[in-house]
Each structure stands twice: as C-alpha cells, then as structure tokens.
Amino acid sequence: LSFYLGKYMGKFRVMDEIKKRKAGKWVLDAADKNSNFACFIMRLLPGPPTEVTNMFFGALNMQYGKFLILSIIGLTPGMLPVIFMGKAAMNPLSKEFILPLFISLMIAVGSILIYFLLLKKRDNRNKVI
C-alpha cells in the first residue's frame, strides 16, 4: 500500500520526507546510483522504517514486481538469524541467542562494505572513461 502511496504522492513529496531523516542523504545517493541494489540493501539492513522505504521506492517509479522480488531477497538472509534468536529469547545471554545476533550483524556490516566497495569500483571505472 505504501509503495503505491509513494507513486501517487510523487517523487518530490516523498523525497522531502526522506531528506528530513539522518540517513536520508545516504539513501538518496545509493538510489540515484543503482535503485535495484539500493532496494536490496535497504531490505537487508535492520532498522530502516519499512513504510518510508516502500514509499521511497514507489516514488522512484520502480516496477512493483522488481521491488517485491528485491525486497524478498533482501529480507530473507536477515530473517533466518532473527527466527533462531526468537527461539532463544528467554535467555539472551545464551550462545543460541548470541550466535544468530552476531550473524545478523555480520550480514548487515558485510552488506554495507560490499556496497561501498562496489561504489568505489564503479567510481574508479568512471574516472578511467
């Protein structure tokens, strides 16, 4: 629903809302360079507000099917550790809780590092051309 709300409200209204947030500039830069990869990364990272993210990609006029597929692929790796953490939620200091938490954090950090490495590689390629 919020994806289509973003399409309806249009790019400028949604972008104004995104810019008000601290991470908004990073999201805008990422989406300008590669909206598909940005969608995947935004879903992979824990924390970004879901509704705002949906509206953002709707405002970018991304195809809904592509948005849905990238969202599912991005959410899946982060869901598995959370499921296992949920099983051990009554004992948050146990290895059954800490190991999936660590895996989840590594997925998030690894995703950010890969993203920045790819941006750097592409920027270097553009300088050569």
Secondary structure, 3 states (H helix, E strand, C coil): CHHHHHHHHCHHHHHHHHHCCCCHHHHHHHHHHCHHHHHHHHHHCCCCCHHHHHHHHHHCCCCHHHHHHHHHHHHHHHHHHHHHHHHCCCCCCCHHHHHHHHHHHHHHHHHHHHHHHHHHHHHHHHHHC
